[in-house]
Amino acid sequence: MNTKRITRLLEFAYPLCLEIPRPKKHVSLVLRKGRVVSVGSNAMKTHPLAKEHGYMFEEMHSELDAFLRCGEPKKGLTLFNIRFNRMGQMRMARPCHRCMPWCVGVFDSIWYTTDEGVMLHGEGLLPINRGVKESRNEEIHTIP
């Protein structure tokens, strides 16, 4: 995914994030072949899978919400997690320790925002963040 595509996804998700009436404005996009096939957000509604994954108060996380909304087939999917604070600043949207295991099993790649830019989670990738190496399994793309 290139910087132009990432920027377009952020521009798509930004107004969605700001509409969320919660302090953590977290949106997940599921993409197939580069196109958005579903959108999910953290929700106060419960779901049996949320209970199964051990989510607090059995409330759905945006990753699960977006995955449940995407139609068949569920192959060749990419997850793009976005979070902005109430001032419109990009924040960390890495899937939590309860989401990451099932997300790795379901999605071909997982992208998420950080305070510095957008990161790709995956094996064997070297980080790229203003020339500073931070972690072995993540690649950072800063957004101008």
C-alpha positions in Angstrom: 0.0 0.0 0.0 1.5 3.3 -1.0 1.4 6.7 0.7 -1.3 8.1 -1.6 -3.6 5.1 -0.9 -2.9 5.4 2.9 -3.7 9.1 2.8 -7.0 8.5 1.0 -8.0 5.9 3.6 -7.2 8.3 6.4 -9.3 11.0 4.7 -12.1 8.6 4.4 -11.9 7.5 8.0 -11.3 10.9 9.6 -14.9 12.1 9.6 -16.1 8.7 10.7 -13.8 8.8 13.7 -14.9 12.3 14.7 -18.6 11.2 14.7 -18.0 8.6 17.4 -19.4 9.8 20.7 -16.7 8.1 22.7 -13.3 9.4 23.9 -11.4 6.8 21.8 -12.5 7.3 18.3 -11.4 4.0 16.7 -12.5 2.9 13.2 -11.5 -0.3 11.3 -11.7 -0.7 7.6 -11.6 -4.1 5.9 -10.3 -4.0 2.4 -10.3 -6.6 -0.4 -8.3 -5.9 -3.5 -7.7 -2.4 -2.3 -11.4 -1.5 -1.9 -13.2 -0.9 1.4 -15.7 -3.7 1.9 -16.7 -2.9 5.5 -16.4 -0.3 8.2 -16.6 -1.0 11.9 -16.2 1.1 15.1 -16.0 0.4 18.8 -19.6 -0.2 19.9 -21.3 -0.4 23.3 -23.4 -3.3 21.9 -22.6 -6.8 23.0 -21.9 -9.9 20.8 -21.3 -13.6 21.6 -17.9 -13.4 19.8 -16.9 -10.4 22.0 -17.6 -12.6 25.0 -15.7 -15.4 23.5 -12.6 -13.2 22.9 -12.8 -11.9 26.5 -13.6 -8.2 25.7 -14.4 -6.1 28.6 -18.2 -5.8 29.2 -18.5 -8.0 26.1 -18.5 -4.9 23.9 -17.4 -5.2 20.3 -14.1 -3.8 19.2 -13.9 -2.1 15.8 -11.9 -4.9 14.3 -14.6 -7.5 15.2 -17.4 -5.1 14.1 -15.8 -4.5 10.7 -15.1 -8.2 10.2 -18.6 -9.3 11.0 -20.0 -6.6 8.6 -17.9 -7.8 5.6 -19.6 -10.1 3.2 -18.3 -13.4 1.8 -15.7 -14.4 0.8 -13.5 -13.7 3.8 -10.2 -14.4 2.0 -7.6 -11.9 0.8 -8.6 -9.3 3.4 -6.6 -6.3 4.8 -7.3 -4.6 8.1 -6.7 -0.9 8.4 -7.2 0.5 11.9 -7.5 4.2 12.4 -7.8 6.3 15.6 -7.9 10.0 16.1 -8.3 11.9 19.3 -10.9 14.6 19.8 -8.5 17.2 18.5 -8.1 15.3 15.2 -4.6 14.0 15.9 -3.7 10.5 14.8 -3.2 8.1 17.7 -2.2 4.4 18.3 -4.7 2.0 16.8 -2.8 -1.3 17.0 -5.2 -4.1 17.7 -5.3 -5.0 21.4 -3.8 -8.2 22.9 -7.3 -9.8 22.6 -7.8 -8.8 18.9 -4.3 -9.4 17.5 -4.3 -13.2 17.7 -7.5 -13.7 15.7 -6.7 -10.7 13.4 -3.4 -12.3 12.4 -5.3 -15.5 11.5 -8.0 -13.8 9.5 -6.3 -10.8 7.7 -3.4 -11.0 5.1 -2.0 -7.7 6.4 -2.8 -5.4 9.3 -2.2 -1.7 9.1 -2.8 0.8 11.9 -2.1 4.4 12.9 0.4 5.5 15.5 1.2 8.9 16.9 3.9 9.2 14.2 2.2 7.8 11.1 0.9 4.5 9.8 2.4 1.1 10.5 2.2 -2.3 8.8 2.3 -5.3 11.2 4.0 -8.4 9.8 6.9 -10.7 10.0 10.3 -9.9 8.4 9.6 -6.3 7.8 12.0 -3.6 8.9 10.7 -0.4 10.4 11.0 2.8 8.5 10.5 5.9 10.7 12.7 8.9 10.0 15.7 6.6 9.7 15.3 5.1 13.2 15.0 1.3 13.6 12.6 0.5 16.4 11.1 -3.0 16.1 11.7 -6.0 13.8 8.1 -6.8 12.9 6.7 -3.5 11.9 7.1 -1.0 9.1 6.2 2.6 9.7 5.1 5.0 6.9 4.9 8.6 7.9 2.2 10.7 6.4 3.1 14.2 5.1 
